[in-house]
């Protein structure tokens, strides 16, 4: 099936943010894949810090621009530090 964006509860978002902190990716994309079960709980499927299959065209325009801008900011930050 086609992956789809889901709306997270505040509690779920906090769990996701903990995984992001642990992954400690300084630049680029970090993709976290979750599966929502029938009881509405989430199960982490994969953490990927190299996302060759990330399809930005699937995002709405506003979110796509936000992702691209955040990516550019992270790259520029790394370049300034060198």
PLY file of the C-alpha trace (Angstrom):
ply
format ascii 1.0
element vertex 82
property float x
property float y
property float z
element edge 81
property int vertex1
property int vertex2
end_header
0.00 0.00 0.00
0.95 3.61 -0.55
2.53 5.25 2.54
0.57 8.15 3.94
1.11 10.98 6.36
-0.57 10.59 9.72
-1.41 13.11 12.40
0.38 12.34 15.64
-0.90 12.90 19.13
1.31 15.00 21.41
2.45 11.82 23.17
3.35 10.14 19.87
5.22 13.24 18.75
7.29 13.17 21.94
8.23 9.54 21.25
9.28 10.45 17.71
11.37 13.36 18.99
13.21 11.01 21.35
14.18 8.80 18.40
15.37 11.89 16.53
17.57 12.90 19.47
19.11 9.42 19.72
19.82 9.27 15.97
21.72 12.59 16.27
21.73 13.31 12.52
23.42 16.68 11.99
22.64 17.21 8.32
20.44 15.63 5.69
17.22 13.71 6.18
16.12 11.40 8.92
13.09 9.28 8.11
11.18 7.43 10.79
8.67 4.84 9.58
5.88 3.82 11.91
2.97 1.45 11.52
-0.31 2.33 13.19
-1.95 -0.79 14.60
-5.66 -1.48 14.84
-5.62 -0.42 18.50
-4.20 3.00 17.38
-0.77 2.36 18.89
2.37 3.02 16.85
5.17 0.56 16.18
8.53 1.81 14.93
9.46 -0.01 11.73
12.62 1.74 10.64
14.93 4.67 11.26
16.75 5.68 8.11
19.32 8.45 7.91
19.92 7.98 4.21
16.65 8.29 2.34
17.12 7.55 -1.35
13.42 6.67 -1.63
12.06 9.82 0.00
9.57 11.29 -2.43
9.06 14.99 -1.74
6.41 15.14 -4.46
4.08 13.24 -2.12
4.13 16.15 0.36
1.82 19.11 0.05
3.55 22.28 -1.19
3.80 23.98 2.22
5.33 20.95 3.95
7.64 20.28 1.00
9.01 23.84 1.17
9.48 23.54 4.93
11.43 20.26 4.53
13.63 21.71 1.78
14.32 24.90 3.76
15.23 22.92 6.90
17.54 20.73 4.82
19.26 23.77 3.31
19.65 25.33 6.76
21.32 22.17 8.09
23.74 22.01 5.14
24.65 25.71 5.42
25.19 25.32 9.15
27.66 22.47 8.61
29.47 24.46 5.91
29.81 27.51 8.17
31.31 25.35 10.93
34.13 24.12 8.66
0 1
1 2
2 3
3 4
4 5
5 6
6 7
7 8
8 9
9 10
10 11
11 12
12 13
13 14
14 15
15 16
16 17
17 18
18 19
19 20
20 21
21 22
22 23
23 24
24 25
25 26
26 27
27 28
28 29
29 30
30 31
31 32
32 33
33 34
34 35
35 36
36 37
37 38
38 39
39 40
40 41
41 42
42 43
43 44
44 45
45 46
46 47
47 48
48 49
49 50
50 51
51 52
52 53
53 54
54 55
55 56
56 57
57 58
58 59
59 60
60 61
61 62
62 63
63 64
64 65
65 66
66 67
67 68
68 69
69 70
70 71
71 72
72 73
73 74
74 75
75 76
76 77
77 78
78 79
79 80
80 81
